[in-house]
Amino acid sequence: MEILKKYIAPWALINEDIPIHVEWISDKNHEIEIILPENFGFSKFFNVVDIEIIKENHVIIHKIIKQGSIAICIKAREKYSDWLTKLPIMIRFINNQDTIELVLTANIYRPVVTIEFIPKSIIVDKLIKTEGPIQLKFKLNGIGNVSFKPELGATGTFKVEKQSMFTEVVKKILSDLNEGIENQHKNEMSVDVSDELVDEFVDMFMHFNENKDEIYPFKGESLDEFIEVIKSIPEEKFTEMMLGYIQTFFSETLIELMNRFPSDHVEISNSLQNISVKPTVEKVTYCLRYKDALDNEYEPLEGDISVIHNTAEDDFFNIPLSIEIIPDIETDFTVLEVEK
């Protein structure tokens, strides 16, 4: 018997299918025994008609449809502690004369987040308003798409305000757009816009409006109708509506980019949040939750920071916090090289 080809997916997340494919040539029929690591399981079999299930991670294939090849999918079900765990997949070809063993390696990866820097205490006084946000830094080890959900609290009365990146970006665009329009009127300049660009602009707004009729009433099919609709919008609502349109555009564009380049993406790498506390608050609490691209959630990082009040104010006092996720640049990704 000779193994012609062997393949296993180079890496996988927990609960993600790991395809395995083996081709061989032989003048004898073989039973095929497959033994997976503990907490692994089989999800799919191809070219197989008779399977004996010994355990969830152990099967014997007595008969295949077409001799010379087999394909299966397996899954890891355990959340390992390291960002990369290498585990053996044992495949045995058995007949009366001999047994041939083939060992493949499953690379199971996950995001691992550790604390890089958390202050032991926060001093609440007038300087906190001018020194910039207080840094809470975490280090990310691993690859792939990771999303984070920071949560703040306090041992007492508090309020939390989150800052939206989309909102800030759109406000900047609208500000620049408004300034450009004002300059155009001052200089009585005209802008040369191609018909193609106008059509793309109108189509974009129509596309974003398809499922938002109750919020955005625009149904125009031409530039003239679009202009009439814009003119009919009350001035006090115009900015709000434009903010919604452009925010949708940026949201959908970023999501598309995330899906196209998942290995380069980390969601919410820097989050600005404000927590307002009363003088009776002695501790600010934090909790950083995170999950991978398959929505596998991992153990959160939790803790608290002492609050020292050096102010006579009796009302809420604002504490700006910056929650930063830093990729570990020392991670050795060469361990993910594909087996030949």
C-alpha positions in Angstrom: 0.0 0.0 0.0 1.2 3.5 -0.9 -0.2 6.8 0.4 -0.5 9.1 -2.6 -1.9 12.3 -1.1 -2.8 13.5 2.4 -4.4 16.8 3.5 -5.6 18.3 6.6 -6.8 21.9 7.0 -3.9 24.0 8.2 -5.7 25.5 11.2 -9.2 25.7 12.7 -11.1 27.3 15.5 -13.1 25.4 18.1 -16.3 23.9 16.6 -15.0 24.6 13.1 -15.0 21.8 10.5 -11.5 20.4 9.8 -11.5 18.7 6.4 -9.2 15.7 6.0 -8.6 13.9 2.7 -6.4 10.8 2.0 -5.7 9.0 -1.2 -3.8 5.7 -1.6 -3.1 2.9 -3.9 -3.3 -0.8 -2.9 -4.2 -4.2 -4.3 -5.9 -5.1 -1.0 -9.0 -3.9 0.9 -8.4 -2.3 4.2 -10.4 -1.4 7.3 -9.7 2.2 8.3 -9.4 3.1 12.0 -9.5 6.8 12.9 -8.6 7.9 16.4 -9.0 11.6 17.3 -7.8 13.5 20.4 -10.1 13.7 23.5 -12.9 16.3 23.1 -12.8 15.9 19.3 -15.7 14.6 17.2 -16.6 13.6 13.7 -19.0 15.8 11.7 -19.0 14.4 8.1 -17.9 11.3 6.2 -17.5 11.0 2.5 -17.2 7.8 0.3 -18.1 5.6 3.3 -21.0 3.1 3.7 -20.2 1.0 6.8 -18.9 2.7 10.0 -18.5 1.3 13.5 -18.6 4.0 16.2 -16.4 3.0 19.1 -16.5 6.3 20.9 -17.2 9.9 19.9 -13.6 10.3 18.8 -12.9 6.8 17.6 -14.4 5.0 14.6 -13.6 2.0 12.3 -14.6 2.2 8.7 -15.3 -1.3 7.4 -16.3 -0.5 3.9 -15.9 2.5 1.5 -17.7 3.1 -1.8 -14.8 3.7 -4.1 -11.4 2.2 -3.2 -8.4 4.5 -2.9 -9.8 7.6 -1.1 -11.6 8.9 1.9 -12.6 12.3 3.2 -13.9 13.3 6.6 -14.6 16.4 8.7 -13.8 16.6 12.3 -14.2 19.3 15.1 -12.4 20.3 18.2 -14.8 20.9 21.1 -12.5 22.0 23.9 -11.4 25.6 24.6 -7.7 25.1 25.0 -5.6 27.6 27.1 -2.9 28.4 24.5 -3.5 30.4 21.3 -2.3 27.4 19.3 -2.6 23.7 20.3 -1.2 20.9 18.1 -2.9 17.6 18.4 -2.4 14.2 16.5 -4.9 12.6 14.3 -4.3 8.9 14.0 -5.4 7.0 10.8 -4.7 3.2 10.5 -5.1 1.1 7.4 -5.6 -2.5 8.6 -5.7 -5.8 6.8 -4.7 -9.4 7.7 -1.1 -8.9 6.6 -0.1 -5.5 7.8 -1.1 -2.2 9.4 0.0 1.2 8.1 -0.3 4.2 10.3 -0.7 7.8 9.2 -0.4 10.7 11.7 -1.7 14.1 10.8 -1.6 17.3 13.0 -4.6 19.4 13.8 -3.7 23.0 14.6 -6.4 24.5 16.9 -6.1 28.2 17.5 -8.0 30.7 19.6 -7.6 34.3 20.8 -5.9 34.7 24.1 -6.1 38.0 25.9 -4.0 39.0 28.9 -3.7 42.2 30.9 -0.9 44.4 29.7 -1.5 47.4 32.1 -4.3 48.3 34.5 -3.8 51.1 37.0 -4.2 50.2 40.7 -6.0 53.4 41.5 -7.7 56.4 39.9 -7.4 59.8 41.5 -10.5 61.9 40.9 -9.6 65.6 40.8 -9.5 68.5 38.4 -6.4 67.2 36.6 -8.2 64.1 35.4 -10.1 66.4 32.9 -6.9 67.7 31.3 -4.5 64.7 31.4 -6.4 62.6 28.9 -8.2 59.2 29.3 -6.9 56.6 31.7 -5.3 53.7 29.9 -6.5 50.1 30.3 -4.3 48.0 28.1 -4.8 44.3 27.1 -2.6 42.1 24.9 -4.0 39.9 22.2 -2.2 36.7 21.1 -3.5 34.7 18.1 -4.9 35.1 14.6 -8.2 35.7 13.0 -11.3 37.9 13.6 -11.8 38.8 17.3 -14.5 41.0 18.7 -14.5 42.6 22.1 -17.2 43.9 24.5 -15.8 46.1 27.3 -18.1 46.6 30.3 -17.6 49.2 33.0 -19.3 49.4 36.4 -18.7 50.7 39.9 -19.5 49.9 43.5 -22.1 52.6 43.9 -24.0 55.1 41.7 -22.5 55.6 38.2 -23.3 56.3 34.6 -21.4 55.0 31.5 -21.3 56.7 28.1 -19.8 55.0 25.1 -18.3 56.9 22.1 -19.3 55.6 18.6 -16.5 55.6 16.1 -19.0 55.7 13.2 -20.7 58.8 14.7 -17.4 60.6 15.1 -16.3 59.8 11.5 -19.6 60.8 10.0 -19.6 64.1 12.0 -16.2 64.9 10.6 -17.4 64.2 7.0 -20.5 66.3 7.4 -18.4 69.1 8.9 -16.0 69.0 5.9 -18.9 68.8 3.5 -20.6 71.8 5.0 -17.4 73.8 4.9 -16.9 72.9 1.2 -20.4 73.9 0.3 -20.0 77.2 2.1 -16.7 77.9 0.3 -18.3 77.0 -3.1 -21.1 79.6 -2.5 -18.6 82.2 -1.5 -16.5 81.7 -4.6 -19.5 81.1 -6.9 -17.8 78.0 -8.2 -19.5 75.1 -10.0 -18.5 71.5 -9.5 -18.1 69.2 -12.5 -19.7 65.8 -11.6 -19.9 63.0 -14.1 -23.3 61.3 -14.8 -21.8 58.0 -13.7 -20.9 59.4 -10.3 -24.3 60.9 -9.9 -25.9 57.6 -10.7 -23.7 55.7 -8.2 -24.6 58.3 -5.6 -28.3 57.9 -6.1 -28.1 54.1 -6.3 -26.2 54.0 -3.0 -28.9 56.0 -1.2 -31.7 53.9 -2.8 -29.9 50.7 -1.8 -29.5 51.8 1.9 -33.2 52.8 2.0 -34.6 49.4 0.9 -35.3 48.1 4.4 -35.5 51.4 6.3 -38.7 53.0 4.9 -40.0 54.1 8.3 -36.7 56.0 9.0 -35.6 57.2 5.6 -38.4 58.2 3.2 -36.3 58.6 0.0 -37.7 56.6 -2.9 -36.2 58.7 -5.8 -35.5 57.1 -9.1 -33.7 60.1 -10.6 -31.4 62.9 -9.6 -34.1 65.5 -9.9 -36.4 63.6 -7.6 -33.6 63.1 -5.2 -32.9 66.8 -5.1 -36.6 67.6 -4.5 -36.6 65.2 -1.6 -33.5 66.8 -0.1 -35.0 70.2 -0.4 -38.2 69.1 1.3 -36.3 67.8 4.4 -36.6 70.3 7.3 -33.3 71.9 8.2 -33.3 70.6 11.7 -33.7 67.0 10.5 -31.3 67.1 7.6 -28.1 66.5 9.5 -29.7 63.6 11.4 -30.8 61.9 8.3 -27.5 62.4 6.4 -25.8 61.0 9.5 -27.9 57.9 9.3 -27.3 57.4 5.6 -23.5 57.9 5.8 -23.2 55.8 9.0 -25.0 52.9 7.3 -22.6 53.3 4.3 -19.5 53.1 6.6 -20.9 50.3 8.7 -21.6 48.1 5.7 -18.3 49.0 4.0 -16.3 48.1 7.1 -18.2 44.8 7.6 -17.5 43.9 4.0 -13.8 44.6 4.5 -13.8 42.5 7.7 -15.2 39.6 5.8 -12.7 39.9 3.0 -9.7 40.2 5.2 -10.6 38.3 8.5 -7.0 37.3 9.3 -6.0 41.0 9.6 -9.0 42.1 11.7 -9.5 42.8 15.3 -12.8 44.5 16.2 -12.7 47.5 18.7 -8.9 47.7 19.1 -9.4 51.0 21.0 -12.6 51.9 22.8 -13.2 55.2 24.5 -15.7 55.2 27.3 -16.7 57.6 30.1 -17.9 56.5 33.5 -19.4 59.2 35.8 -19.2 58.3 39.5 -20.5 59.8 42.7 -18.1 60.6 45.6 -19.3 57.5 47.4 -17.9 55.2 44.7 -14.8 53.4 46.0 -14.1 51.1 43.0 -14.5 51.1 39.3 -15.0 47.6 37.9 -14.1 46.4 34.4 -15.0 43.3 32.4 -13.6 42.6 28.9 -15.5 39.9 27.0 -14.3 38.5 23.7 -15.2 36.0 21.1 -13.9 34.6 17.8 -15.3 34.6 14.3 -17.5 31.6 15.1 -18.9 33.3 18.2 -17.0 31.0 20.6 -16.9 33.0 23.8 -13.9 32.9 26.0 -13.3 33.5 29.7 -13.6 37.3 30.3 -10.9 39.4 32.1 -12.4 41.0 35.1 -11.1 43.2 37.9 -11.5 46.5 39.8 -9.6 49.8 40.2 -9.7 51.8 43.5 -11.1 55.3 43.2 -9.5 58.1 45.4 -11.6 61.3 45.5 -9.6 64.5 45.8 -12.5 66.9 45.0 -15.1 68.6 47.0 -17.7 68.1 44.2 -20.8 66.2 45.3 -22.2 65.6 41.9 -21.2 63.0 39.2 -17.6 63.2 38.3 -16.5 62.0 34.8 -13.6 59.5 34.4 -12.5 59.0 30.8 -11.2 55.5 30.1 -9.4 54.2 27.0 -9.6 50.4 26.6 -6.9 49.4 24.2 -6.2 46.0 22.6 -2.5 45.5 21.6 -1.6 42.6 19.2 1.4 40.6 20.5 4.1 41.3 17.8 6.4 38.6 19.2 4.0 35.8 18.3 5.7 33.2 16.1 3.3 32.5 13.3 5.8 30.1 11.5 4.4 27.3 13.7 1.3 27.5 11.4 3.2 26.3 8.4 1.2 23.8 6.4 2.3 20.2 6.4 3.6 18.8 3.1 
